[in-house]
Amino acid sequence: MDAKTNIKQRLPSRHVTEGPARAPHRSYFYAMGLTTEQIHQPFVGVASCWNEAAPCNIALMRQAQAVKKGVASAGGTPREFCTITVTDGIAMGHDGMRSSLPSRECIADSVELTVRGHAYDALVGLAGCDKSLPGMMMAMLRLNVPSIFIYGGSILPGNFRGQQVTVQDMFEAVGKHSVGAMSDEDLDEIERVACPSAGACGAQFTANTMATVSEAIGLALPYSAGAPAPYEIRDAFCMTAGEKVMDLIADNIRPRDIVTRKSLENAAAVVAASGGSTNAALHLPAIAHEAGIKFDLFDVAEIFKKTPYVADLKPGGRYVAKDMFEVGGIPLLMKTLLDNGFLHGDCLTVTGRTIAENLKSVKWNPHQDVVHPADKPITVTGGVVGLKGNLAPEGAIVKVAGMSNLRFTGPARCFDREEDAFEAVQKRTYREGEVIVIRYEGPKGGPGMREMLQTTAALTGQGMGGKIALITDGRFSGATRGFCIGHVGPEAAVGGPIGLLEDGDIIEIDAVAGTLNVKLSDSELAQRQTKWRPRATNHTSGALWKYAQQVGPAVGGAVTHPGGAHEKQCYADI
């Protein structure tokens, strides 16, 4: 009995390849051209979110082929499969955005079911868009088979008349166009150049935020998450990941050995330090939930509060992901955080080494200003802040990177869906100094917790940055900037205080103190609560209905099942 056969005896794939009773199963593998040797090797699922929906995903299949070569060269048998992606840039601003956050659960569920159903022993997951990154990492933690995550890479920046642009500029251009600050011809010109290649949105929006998380949490190889999608070096990272996952099988290193409370704190730290997307405050608790670790919005916010903001990345800063990769990548960011005491260096990673060991040879690059030293930060407060108060007992989140004024007080202007708020913005029927409230857009109430980039970008394009605030029980895109507070909980659909607001109520936002309050007494709120009634929804069947029945509050990551803490048997141990 050789070493490979010894390993096989403890792996899930033995249930479909070993012994006389599995002769029918093996006949299927022979039908696909596998050799006897390949059938009796470890099976590695190579899962990608490839599709033709958007440039985020278009390069994933090519990269999956490189992963398969790496697996095969190291003595494994790769089994490729695809799952869905809902791409926020395409889903934004219409009813399709309701499908975005639920797609995260669908991705995790479909990867789990594929791996379980076919008894794969390990997983290399490739993803390129906002919800597919956390969805793939959630599946890895849920299954707990040896796993490596691969980001498909960011898009290259566009060039509009000598200026570097991203899709953020496109959404803001719509606002400029609505007030006559951009002509039809200019809008047509910029839309043709803003997105010049394959890859996910190029700044520190949600996809690049979660890509940064993948390295910091230990599930991705160092440097692999920074290289843009068109760069050929991506194939080398993919090949290496395929080889390395075979080492993880041999050493029995699993995702729950890697993702711990400390590594989740590392992940939250890089989000804050890079001015990343507020969506991380949904996705990190959801990833933790799969491992049975309690790490909710308040835990994330605590790390945000004490981590300095050091990476000068858009949307609040000047640079895009490609720029950070070319001056040293995510390891450069992590190195300065580690050296200044903001990371746990003893966390294990998919290299088989710790964070500190991975970063040992990383040298500071003094010839760049993309990443500032952590002891000389852009601001001492992290780029994302958690809020709490009588308007948000379950918390809320705001991105403050690039903002100068961190306090805002104004009268509420209430809308019960994003479309109505966007219409008011287009027609400019709002008033400067107001707090626009968009509610019934939470996980249950949406359903689906839509992002509000269409509305926030239009406001920015109209020159209202800093002059208007916006709060919602929905979410914001990583491309959102300005005083925009999301994830307000409890959401309106379950009777949360945001659903009790009336036009003219005075809302006080303080991102320094971390508070979000409405100037109403407890008795007034209680009286309004007695009059509140649930709001009817149009989504009374299908996937969105099902999601609304299952989904939990945003504070815990908007998850849909009990999680690792309630698990009786781990798939990897069947």
C-alpha positions as CSV (number, residue, x, y, z in Angstrom):
1,M,0.0,0.0,0.0
2,D,1.7,3.3,-1.1
3,A,1.5,6.7,0.5
4,K,-1.3,7.9,-1.8
5,T,-3.5,4.9,-0.9
6,N,-2.8,5.5,2.8
7,I,-4.1,9.0,2.4
8,K,-7.1,7.9,0.4
9,Q,-8.2,5.7,3.3
10,R,-9.1,8.8,5.4
11,L,-10.5,11.0,2.6
12,P,-14.2,11.4,1.6
13,S,-13.6,10.2,-2.0
14,R,-13.0,6.7,-0.7
15,H,-16.7,6.4,-0.6
16,V,-17.0,6.7,-4.4
17,T,-13.8,5.0,-5.6
18,E,-12.7,2.2,-3.3
19,G,-13.9,-1.4,-3.0
20,P,-16.0,-3.8,-5.1
21,A,-19.3,-2.0,-4.2
22,R,-18.0,1.1,-5.9
23,A,-17.5,-0.5,-9.3
24,P,-20.6,1.3,-10.8
25,H,-19.2,4.6,-9.6
26,R,-15.7,3.9,-11.1
27,S,-17.4,3.1,-14.4
28,Y,-18.5,6.7,-14.6
29,F,-15.0,7.9,-14.1
30,Y,-13.7,5.6,-16.8
31,A,-16.4,7.1,-19.1
32,M,-14.8,10.5,-18.6
33,G,-11.3,9.3,-19.5
34,L,-9.8,8.9,-16.0
35,T,-7.1,6.3,-15.6
36,T,-7.1,3.7,-12.7
37,E,-4.3,5.8,-11.1
38,Q,-6.3,9.0,-11.3
39,I,-9.4,7.3,-9.8
40,H,-7.5,6.2,-6.7
41,Q,-5.8,9.6,-6.2
42,P,-7.3,12.4,-4.0
43,F,-10.1,14.2,-5.7
44,V,-9.8,18.0,-5.7
45,G,-12.8,20.1,-6.5
46,V,-11.8,23.1,-8.7
47,A,-14.8,25.5,-8.3
48,S,-15.1,28.7,-10.2
49,C,-17.8,31.4,-10.5
50,W,-17.1,31.7,-14.2
51,N,-19.8,33.2,-16.4
52,E,-20.4,35.8,-19.0
53,A,-22.4,38.2,-16.8
54,A,-19.6,40.7,-16.3
55,P,-15.8,41.2,-16.6
56,C,-15.2,40.1,-13.0
57,N,-15.8,36.5,-13.9
58,I,-14.7,36.2,-17.5
59,A,-11.1,35.1,-16.8
60,L,-11.9,32.5,-14.1
61,M,-12.2,29.5,-16.4
62,R,-8.8,30.2,-17.9
63,Q,-7.3,30.4,-14.4
64,A,-9.1,27.2,-13.4
65,Q,-7.2,25.3,-16.1
66,A,-3.9,26.4,-14.5
67,V,-5.2,25.2,-11.1
68,K,-6.0,21.8,-12.6
69,K,-2.5,21.5,-14.1
70,G,-1.1,22.2,-10.6
71,V,-3.3,19.6,-8.9
72,A,-2.4,17.0,-11.5
73,S,1.3,17.7,-11.4
74,A,1.3,17.1,-7.6
75,G,-0.5,13.7,-7.8
76,G,-4.2,14.8,-7.4
77,T,-7.2,14.4,-9.7
78,P,-8.9,17.8,-10.4
79,R,-12.7,17.9,-10.9
80,E,-13.8,21.2,-12.3
81,F,-17.3,22.7,-11.7
82,C,-18.9,26.1,-11.9
83,T,-21.4,27.9,-9.7
84,I,-23.3,31.2,-10.2
85,T,-22.4,34.8,-9.7
86,V,-24.7,37.8,-9.5
87,T,-22.6,40.8,-10.4
88,D,-23.5,44.0,-8.5
89,G,-22.5,46.4,-11.3
90,I,-25.1,44.8,-13.6
91,A,-27.7,44.2,-10.8
92,M,-27.3,47.8,-9.4
93,G,-30.2,50.2,-9.4
94,H,-33.1,47.9,-10.3
95,D,-34.9,44.9,-8.9
96,G,-32.0,42.6,-9.9
97,M,-30.0,43.9,-6.9
98,R,-32.3,41.8,-4.6
99,S,-30.6,38.8,-6.0
100,S,-27.1,39.9,-5.0
101,L,-26.7,39.1,-1.3
102,P,-28.8,35.9,-1.6
103,S,-26.4,34.8,-4.3
104,R,-23.7,34.5,-1.6
105,E,-25.7,31.8,0.1
106,C,-26.5,30.1,-3.2
107,I,-22.8,30.0,-4.0
108,A,-21.9,28.5,-0.6
109,D,-24.8,26.0,-0.8
110,S,-24.1,24.9,-4.4
111,V,-20.3,24.4,-3.7
112,E,-21.2,22.4,-0.5
113,L,-23.7,20.3,-2.4
114,T,-21.4,19.5,-5.3
115,V,-18.5,18.6,-3.0
116,R,-20.8,16.5,-0.7
117,G,-22.6,14.8,-3.5
118,H,-19.4,13.7,-5.3
119,A,-17.2,13.2,-2.2
120,Y,-14.3,15.5,-3.1
121,D,-11.4,15.6,-0.8
122,A,-10.2,19.2,-1.2
123,L,-11.3,22.5,-2.8
124,V,-9.6,25.2,-4.8
125,G,-12.2,28.0,-5.2
126,L,-11.9,30.8,-7.8
127,A,-14.1,33.9,-7.5
128,G,-14.1,37.4,-8.9
129,C,-17.1,39.4,-7.6
130,D,-18.5,40.9,-4.5
131,K,-20.6,38.1,-3.1
132,S,-18.8,35.2,-4.8
133,L,-15.6,35.8,-2.8
134,P,-17.2,35.4,0.6
135,G,-19.6,32.8,-0.7
136,M,-16.6,30.6,-1.8
137,M,-14.8,31.1,1.5
138,M,-17.9,30.3,3.4
139,A,-18.2,27.0,1.6
140,M,-14.5,26.2,2.5
141,L,-15.2,26.7,6.2
142,R,-18.5,24.8,6.0
143,L,-17.0,21.8,4.3
144,N,-13.6,22.1,6.2
145,V,-11.7,20.1,3.6
146,P,-8.2,21.4,2.7
147,S,-8.8,24.5,0.7
148,I,-7.1,27.4,-1.1
149,F,-8.9,30.5,-2.3
150,I,-8.0,32.3,-5.5
151,Y,-9.2,35.8,-6.5
152,G,-9.7,36.2,-10.3
153,G,-8.0,39.6,-10.1
154,S,-9.0,43.2,-10.5
155,I,-9.8,45.1,-13.7
156,L,-7.3,47.6,-15.1
157,P,-8.2,51.3,-14.6
158,G,-9.8,53.1,-17.6
159,N,-8.5,56.3,-19.0
160,F,-10.8,59.3,-19.7
161,R,-9.0,62.2,-21.3
162,G,-5.8,61.5,-19.3
163,Q,-7.6,60.8,-16.0
164,Q,-7.6,57.3,-14.4
165,V,-11.2,56.2,-14.0
166,T,-13.2,53.3,-12.6
167,V,-16.8,52.2,-12.7
168,Q,-17.3,54.5,-9.7
169,D,-16.8,57.4,-12.0
170,M,-19.5,55.9,-14.3
171,F,-22.1,55.9,-11.6
172,E,-21.1,59.4,-10.5
173,A,-21.2,60.5,-14.1
174,V,-25.0,59.7,-14.1
175,G,-25.4,62.2,-11.3
176,K,-23.4,64.8,-13.2
177,H,-25.4,64.2,-16.4
178,S,-28.7,64.6,-14.4
179,V,-27.7,68.2,-13.5
180,G,-26.3,69.1,-16.8
181,A,-22.6,68.9,-15.7
182,M,-21.9,66.2,-18.3
183,S,-23.2,66.1,-21.9
184,D,-24.7,63.1,-23.7
185,E,-21.5,62.9,-25.7
186,D,-19.2,62.9,-22.7
187,L,-21.3,60.2,-21.0
188,D,-21.1,58.1,-24.1
189,E,-17.3,58.6,-24.3
190,I,-16.6,57.7,-20.6
191,E,-18.8,54.6,-20.6
192,R,-16.7,53.2,-23.5
193,V,-13.4,53.5,-21.7
194,A,-14.1,53.1,-18.0
195,C,-13.8,49.3,-17.9
196,P,-10.9,48.3,-20.3
197,S,-10.2,44.7,-19.4
198,A,-11.3,41.5,-17.6
199,G,-11.4,41.7,-13.8
200,A,-13.4,42.9,-10.9
201,C,-14.0,46.6,-10.1
202,G,-10.6,48.1,-9.7
203,A,-10.6,50.2,-6.5
204,Q,-11.0,49.1,-2.9
205,F,-14.6,48.3,-3.5
206,T,-16.1,45.0,-2.1
207,A,-14.4,42.6,-4.4
208,N,-10.9,43.9,-3.8
209,T,-11.7,44.3,-0.1
210,M,-12.6,40.7,0.2
211,A,-9.6,39.8,-1.9
212,T,-7.4,41.6,0.6
213,V,-9.3,39.7,3.4
214,S,-8.5,36.3,1.6
215,E,-4.7,36.9,2.1
216,A,-5.0,38.4,5.6
217,I,-7.3,35.6,6.9
218,G,-4.8,33.0,5.5
219,L,-6.9,31.2,2.9
220,A,-5.0,32.7,-0.2
221,L,-1.4,32.5,-1.1
222,P,0.7,35.7,-0.5
223,Y,0.5,38.2,-3.3
224,S,-2.1,36.1,-5.2
225,A,-5.0,38.4,-4.5
226,G,-3.3,41.6,-5.8
227,A,-2.4,40.8,-9.4
228,P,-4.9,42.2,-12.0
229,A,-6.9,39.7,-14.0
230,P,-5.1,40.3,-17.3
231,Y,-1.6,39.7,-15.8
232,E,-0.1,36.4,-16.9
233,I,1.4,36.0,-13.4
234,R,-2.1,35.0,-12.3
235,D,-1.7,31.6,-14.0
236,A,1.5,31.0,-12.0
237,F,-0.4,31.7,-8.8
238,C,-3.2,29.3,-9.9
239,M,-0.7,26.5,-10.8
240,T,1.0,26.9,-7.4
241,A,-2.3,26.8,-5.6
242,G,-3.2,23.5,-7.3
243,E,0.1,22.1,-6.2
244,K,-0.1,23.5,-2.7
245,V,-3.5,22.1,-1.9
246,M,-2.0,18.6,-2.3
247,D,0.4,19.5,0.5
248,L,-2.6,20.6,2.7
249,I,-4.2,17.2,2.1
250,A,-1.0,15.4,3.1
251,D,-0.6,17.5,6.2
252,N,-4.3,17.6,6.9
253,I,-4.4,21.4,7.3
254,R,-8.0,22.5,7.1
255,P,-9.7,25.9,6.8
256,R,-10.9,25.8,10.5
257,D,-7.2,25.4,11.5
258,I,-6.5,28.7,9.6
259,V,-9.6,30.8,10.2
260,T,-9.7,31.5,14.0
261,R,-10.8,34.5,16.1
262,K,-7.3,36.0,15.6
263,S,-7.3,35.6,11.9
264,L,-10.8,37.2,11.7
265,E,-9.3,40.1,13.6
266,N,-6.5,40.2,11.1
267,A,-9.1,40.3,8.3
268,A,-11.0,43.1,9.9
269,A,-7.8,45.1,10.4
270,V,-6.8,45.0,6.7
271,V,-10.3,46.2,5.8
272,A,-10.0,49.2,8.1
273,A,-6.4,49.9,7.0
274,S,-7.3,49.8,3.3
275,G,-10.5,51.9,3.6
276,G,-12.4,48.9,2.4
277,S,-16.0,48.2,1.8
278,T,-18.6,48.2,4.6
279,N,-19.8,44.9,3.1
280,A,-17.0,43.3,5.0
281,A,-19.0,43.8,8.2
282,L,-21.6,41.4,6.7
283,H,-19.2,38.9,5.2
284,L,-16.7,38.4,8.0
285,P,-19.4,37.5,10.5
286,A,-20.9,35.1,7.9
287,I,-17.5,33.4,7.4
288,A,-17.0,33.2,11.1
289,H,-20.5,31.7,11.5
290,E,-19.5,28.8,9.2
291,A,-16.6,27.9,11.6
292,G,-18.8,28.2,14.7
293,I,-17.0,31.4,15.8
294,K,-19.0,34.4,17.2
295,F,-17.7,37.5,15.4
296,D,-20.5,39.9,14.7
297,L,-20.7,43.5,13.5
298,F,-19.7,44.9,16.8
299,D,-16.6,42.7,17.0
300,V,-15.7,43.8,13.5
301,A,-16.3,47.5,14.4
302,E,-14.1,47.1,17.5
303,I,-11.1,46.2,15.3
304,F,-12.0,49.0,12.8
305,K,-11.9,51.5,15.6
306,K,-8.4,50.8,16.7
307,T,-6.8,50.1,13.3
308,P,-5.2,53.1,11.4
309,Y,-6.2,53.9,7.8
310,V,-3.0,53.6,5.7
311,A,-3.7,52.6,2.1
312,D,-4.6,55.5,-0.1
313,L,-7.1,53.6,-2.3
314,K,-10.2,54.7,-4.1
315,P,-13.0,55.5,-3.6
316,G,-11.8,57.7,-0.7
317,G,-8.2,57.9,-1.9
318,R,-6.1,58.2,-5.1
319,Y,-5.0,54.7,-6.2
320,V,-6.5,51.4,-7.4
321,A,-5.7,47.8,-6.6
322,K,-3.2,47.5,-9.5
323,D,-1.2,50.3,-8.0
324,M,-0.9,48.6,-4.6
325,F,0.1,45.3,-6.2
326,E,2.9,47.0,-8.2
327,V,4.4,48.7,-5.1
328,G,4.4,45.6,-3.0
329,G,0.9,44.1,-2.9
330,I,-1.2,43.1,0.1
331,P,1.9,41.8,1.9
332,L,3.3,45.3,2.0
333,L,0.1,46.5,3.7
334,M,0.1,43.6,6.1
335,K,3.8,44.0,6.9
336,T,3.5,47.5,8.2
337,L,0.4,46.5,10.2
338,L,2.3,43.5,11.7
339,D,5.4,45.6,12.5
340,N,3.3,48.1,14.4
341,G,1.2,45.6,16.4
342,F,-2.0,45.6,14.4
343,L,-1.9,42.0,13.2
344,H,-1.5,38.6,14.9
345,G,1.6,37.1,13.4
346,D,1.1,33.6,14.8
347,C,-1.9,32.7,12.6
348,L,-1.5,29.7,10.3
349,T,-2.0,30.2,6.5
350,V,-2.4,27.9,3.5
351,T,1.4,28.0,2.9
352,G,1.7,25.9,6.1
353,R,3.5,28.8,7.7
354,T,2.3,31.6,9.9
355,I,1.6,35.2,8.8
356,A,4.8,36.4,10.5
357,E,6.8,33.7,8.6
358,N,5.2,34.6,5.3
359,L,6.0,38.3,5.8
360,K,9.5,37.8,7.2
361,S,11.3,38.7,3.9
362,V,8.9,41.5,2.9
363,K,10.8,44.8,2.9
364,W,9.3,48.2,3.2
365,N,9.1,50.1,-0.1
366,P,10.0,53.8,0.6
367,H,9.6,54.8,-3.1
368,Q,5.8,54.8,-3.0
369,D,2.9,56.6,-1.3
370,V,0.1,54.1,-2.0
371,V,0.6,52.5,1.5
372,H,1.6,54.7,4.4
373,P,3.6,53.3,7.4
374,A,1.1,52.2,10.1
375,D,2.9,54.5,12.6
376,K,2.4,57.4,10.2
377,P,-1.1,56.7,8.9
378,I,-3.4,58.8,6.8
379,T,-5.8,58.8,9.8
380,V,-5.4,57.1,13.1
381,T,-9.0,55.8,12.9
382,G,-9.8,53.0,10.6
383,G,-11.5,53.7,7.2
384,V,-14.7,52.0,8.4
385,V,-16.6,52.8,11.6
386,G,-19.4,51.0,13.5
387,L,-22.3,53.0,14.9
388,K,-24.9,52.3,17.6
389,G,-27.8,54.2,19.2
390,N,-31.5,54.4,19.6
391,L,-31.9,54.4,15.8
392,A,-29.6,51.4,15.5
393,P,-29.7,49.1,18.6
394,E,-28.2,46.3,16.5
395,G,-25.6,48.6,15.0
396,A,-24.8,50.2,11.7
397,I,-21.7,50.8,9.6
398,V,-20.2,53.8,7.8
399,K,-17.1,54.2,5.6
400,V,-15.2,57.3,6.6
401,A,-12.0,56.9,4.5
402,G,-11.4,60.2,2.7
403,M,-14.0,62.1,4.7
404,S,-13.1,65.3,6.6
405,N,-16.4,65.9,8.6
406,L,-17.4,62.9,10.7
407,R,-20.5,64.4,12.2
408,F,-23.9,65.2,10.7
409,T,-27.3,66.3,12.0
410,G,-30.3,66.9,9.9
411,P,-34.1,66.2,9.4
412,A,-35.1,62.9,8.0
413,R,-36.5,62.5,4.5
414,C,-38.1,59.0,4.4
415,F,-38.5,56.6,1.5
416,D,-39.7,53.0,1.7
417,R,-37.7,51.8,-1.3
418,E,-34.6,52.9,-3.2
419,E,-36.4,53.7,-6.5
420,D,-38.4,56.4,-4.8
421,A,-35.3,57.9,-3.3
422,F,-33.4,57.8,-6.6
423,E,-36.4,59.6,-8.3
424,A,-36.2,62.3,-5.7
425,V,-32.4,62.6,-6.3
426,Q,-32.9,62.8,-10.1
427,K,-35.6,65.5,-9.8
428,R,-33.6,67.2,-7.0
429,T,-36.6,67.4,-4.8
430,Y,-34.5,66.8,-1.7
431,R,-32.9,69.6,0.3
432,E,-29.4,70.2,1.3
433,G,-28.8,69.2,5.0
434,E,-31.4,66.4,5.0
435,V,-30.8,62.9,6.0
436,I,-32.2,60.7,3.3
437,V,-33.7,57.5,4.9
438,I,-34.1,54.4,2.6
439,R,-35.8,51.6,4.5
440,Y,-37.5,48.2,4.0
441,E,-34.4,47.3,2.0
442,G,-32.9,45.0,4.7
443,P,-32.2,41.3,4.4
444,K,-35.9,40.3,5.0
445,G,-37.6,43.5,3.9
446,G,-36.0,43.9,0.5
447,P,-35.8,41.0,0.4
448,G,-32.1,40.8,-0.3
449,M,-30.5,43.9,1.3
450,R,-29.9,45.9,-1.9
451,E,-26.9,48.2,-2.4
452,M,-27.7,51.9,-2.9
453,L,-24.8,52.9,-5.2
454,Q,-27.1,54.3,-7.9
455,T,-28.5,56.8,-5.4
456,T,-25.3,57.7,-3.5
457,A,-23.3,58.1,-6.7
458,A,-25.9,60.3,-8.2
459,L,-25.8,62.5,-5.1
460,T,-22.0,62.7,-5.3
461,G,-22.2,63.5,-9.0
462,Q,-24.6,66.4,-8.1
463,G,-22.0,67.8,-5.7
464,M,-23.8,66.8,-2.5
465,G,-20.9,65.0,-0.9
466,G,-20.8,66.2,2.7
467,K,-24.0,68.2,2.3
468,I,-26.4,65.3,2.5
469,A,-26.4,62.1,4.7
470,L,-28.1,58.8,3.9
471,I,-29.0,56.0,6.2
472,T,-30.5,52.6,5.2
473,D,-31.2,49.1,6.5
474,G,-29.9,48.0,3.1
475,R,-26.3,48.1,2.0
476,F,-23.8,50.3,0.2
477,S,-21.5,49.4,-2.6
478,G,-17.8,49.4,-1.9
479,A,-17.7,52.3,-4.4
480,T,-19.9,54.4,-2.2
481,R,-18.4,57.5,-0.6
482,G,-19.8,60.3,1.5
483,F,-21.8,60.2,4.7
484,C,-23.7,57.0,4.0
485,I,-24.7,54.6,6.8
486,G,-25.8,51.1,6.1
487,H,-26.8,47.9,7.8
488,V,-29.1,49.8,10.3
489,G,-30.6,47.2,12.5
490,P,-33.1,46.0,13.5
491,E,-34.4,46.5,9.9
492,A,-37.7,48.2,9.2
493,A,-39.4,44.9,8.1
494,V,-39.2,43.6,11.6
495,G,-40.3,46.8,13.3
496,G,-36.9,48.3,13.9
497,P,-36.6,52.0,14.8
498,I,-35.7,53.0,11.2
499,G,-39.2,51.9,10.2
500,L,-40.7,54.3,12.8
501,L,-39.1,57.5,11.5
502,E,-41.2,60.3,10.1
503,D,-40.2,63.1,7.8
504,G,-38.6,65.9,9.8
505,D,-37.3,63.8,12.7
506,I,-33.9,65.0,13.6
507,I,-31.2,62.4,13.1
508,E,-27.7,62.7,14.7
509,I,-24.7,60.9,13.3
510,D,-21.4,60.9,15.1
511,A,-18.7,58.7,13.5
512,V,-16.2,59.9,16.1
513,A,-18.2,58.8,19.1
514,G,-19.7,55.9,17.1
515,T,-23.4,56.9,17.6
516,L,-26.5,57.0,15.5
517,N,-29.6,58.5,17.2
518,V,-32.9,60.1,16.5
519,K,-34.0,62.9,18.8
520,L,-37.1,61.1,20.0
521,S,-37.9,59.9,23.5
522,D,-38.2,56.3,24.4
523,S,-41.9,56.8,25.0
524,E,-42.4,58.4,21.6
525,L,-40.7,55.5,19.9
526,A,-42.7,53.1,21.9
527,Q,-46.0,54.8,21.0
528,R,-45.0,54.7,17.3
529,Q,-44.2,51.0,17.6
530,T,-47.8,50.3,18.6
531,K,-49.0,51.8,15.3
532,W,-46.4,50.0,13.1
533,R,-47.7,47.3,10.9
534,P,-45.6,44.9,8.7
535,R,-45.3,46.0,5.1
536,A,-46.5,43.7,2.3
537,T,-44.0,42.4,-0.2
538,N,-44.3,41.5,-3.9
539,H,-41.9,38.5,-3.4
540,T,-44.3,35.8,-2.3
541,S,-42.7,32.8,-4.0
542,G,-39.4,31.6,-5.4
543,A,-35.8,32.1,-4.3
544,L,-36.3,35.5,-2.8
545,W,-39.3,34.4,-0.7
546,K,-37.3,31.5,0.5
547,Y,-34.4,33.7,1.4
548,A,-36.6,36.1,3.3
549,Q,-38.0,33.2,5.5
550,Q,-34.5,32.0,6.4
551,V,-32.2,35.1,6.6
552,G,-31.1,36.5,9.9
553,P,-30.2,40.1,10.9
554,A,-27.3,42.0,9.4
555,V,-25.5,42.2,12.8
556,G,-24.7,38.5,12.5
557,G,-23.9,38.5,8.8
558,A,-27.4,37.9,7.3
559,V,-26.8,34.2,7.5
560,T,-29.4,31.5,6.6
561,H,-28.5,28.4,8.7
562,P,-27.4,27.6,12.2
563,G,-23.7,27.5,11.4
564,G,-20.7,25.5,12.6
565,A,-21.5,25.9,16.3
566,H,-24.6,23.6,15.7
567,E,-22.8,21.1,13.5
568,K,-22.9,17.4,14.6
569,Q,-20.7,16.0,11.9
570,C,-18.2,17.8,9.7
571,Y,-18.2,16.8,6.0
572,A,-14.4,16.4,5.9
573,D,-14.7,13.7,8.6
574,I,-17.3,11.5,6.9
